[in-house]
Amino acid sequence: MPGGRRRATQPDIPETPTWGNIIGQGRTFFQRAIWIMIFPGVFLSLTVLSINLVGDGLRDALDPKLRRRE
């Protein structure tokens, strides 16, 4: 709410746990527990890479302009 005030009826909603949030919050534990940042970072990178590879495969399979060149 504006001004930092909250109504008593509003529940305290926790932040959604995403890989980016986990990596960001893991910075405070970096010296003692580096795996808190490493594993979500690796999974995030692998997910982005796999989505890009699937997109490239779909483009190669479905793009009619690429079929004419062969």
ZINORRA-V295472 format. One record per helix or strand of 2 or more residues. SS is the DSSP state (helix for helix, strand for strand). FROM is the first residue (numbers start at 1). LEN is the number of residues. If there is no record, write none. Layout:
# ZINORRA-V295472
[[SS & FROM & LEN] [SS & FROM & LEN]]
This chain:
# ZINORRA-V295472
[[helix & 2 & 3] [helix & 19 & 11] [helix & 35 & 28] [helix & 64 & 6]]
